[in-house]
Amino acid sequence: MSRLTRTEVEGYHRDGYHRFTEQVFAKDRMDRLGEIFEEHVSAAGTKRTDELDTPHIEDERLLEFLLAEEVADLVQPLIGPDIGLFSSHFIAKEPRTGRPTPWHEDSAFWQSRFSDFSRIVTVWLALDDVDRENGCMAVIPGTHDNGFSAYRTLSDGDSYTFEREIEGVDESSAVYLELRRGQASLHDSRIIHGAKANTSPRRRAGYTMRYFDTSARVLRQEFPVWLVRGVDKDGGNGFVNG
């Protein structure tokens, strides 16, 4: 069952993103996910809280959310009925210290991982209220036609979440994806996006869940992939539950 209207789907394909302003999960499930996230933050040790990548590999409790019908019903109208789970990432920007995220395309960091980038979507689920003050994500609408822009290396890369950024981005057209806790944004892997530093007294945390149409192949599997719905159309993705 689709959770998006035809107009919303058309807008996503035109602009490369959609802001979903309903609650993705019921309150009890959202509270449970929040508790799991806080456990990961407490156990992070020397890791920064924007570096909690692929937590579901070690914590299978997260598969309850990643493979959930509520999420699949958001993703299916955008990429089709055959859905693979690629990755997930807890990412938080701590109050007044959260690092900015440079303008980038996810696809540019995954060049050797997929055979096709045209149907990969990230669901960015808000674990806190996020807004411009605490460094919400921003997108440049309509920039998802390529996915491989020219980048430059940042001289002070450790001050950012990674060390390179797209050159010459026109920020005047940026759309800031402000969300309440439990809401989500969805974006194409090729769209230009980024986030400012968190200069507020409030944390900004989200859980990114990444999905792909199984007609594409994961060329370099650094960690397991799961079949969320449908079948492996490529036939060679080696889903752990397929």
C-alpha positions, 0 to 999 in steps of 0.5 A: 500500500502506498503512503504517497499520493500520485502528486507526491510521487511525481514531485519526488521524481521531478525534484529528487526529494519528498518531505513526509510529514506524517509519523512513519511509525506509531509512538511506541515503536518510535520510542523503542527506536529512540531507546536503541539509538541512545544505547548506541550513543552511550556505547560510542566511546571515541566515535563521534555521534555522526559516525555510527554507520551500519548499526544494524549489522551488529544490532539486529533489533534495528531490522524491525524498523528497516524491514518494516511495512511502514517504510516499504510502503513509502519506498515502493511508489518511488523505486518499485515493488522489488526492494533491497536494504543497502545500509543504515546510519545513525547520524547526530550533530551534538549541540553547538559542536555538530560538524557541517556536512559538505554539499555532496551526492551519495552516489559519488561515494558509491561509484564502485558499489552499484550497477545503476543509481537511478532507483536508490532512495534514502529515508531520513527519519528524524529522531529529534526535531530538526530545523535550520537552527540545529543543522537540518539537511538541505537539498538542491532540487532537481540536481539528481540527473547526474550524480557525479559532480566535480569535487574539491578537497577541503583543507580542514576536512576534520572539521566536516563530516567528510573531506570533500565537497561539490564545487560551485553549488548555488545555495540560493535554491536550497530547500531546508528539510525541517522535520518533527521527531518521527517524520521523514524526508526521502531523497534520491541518491544522486541529489546534491544535499548537505547540512550546516553545523549545529549552532543551537543548544539542541541535538539534531539526530536522524536515522538514515535507511537506504534502499534500492531497486533490485534490478541493480546489483550491489557490485561491492558488498562490504556488509550484508544486504536484505530483501525487503519486498519482492524478488531479486530481479538482478539475481546476483545480490546475495540477500541474506534472507532471499 
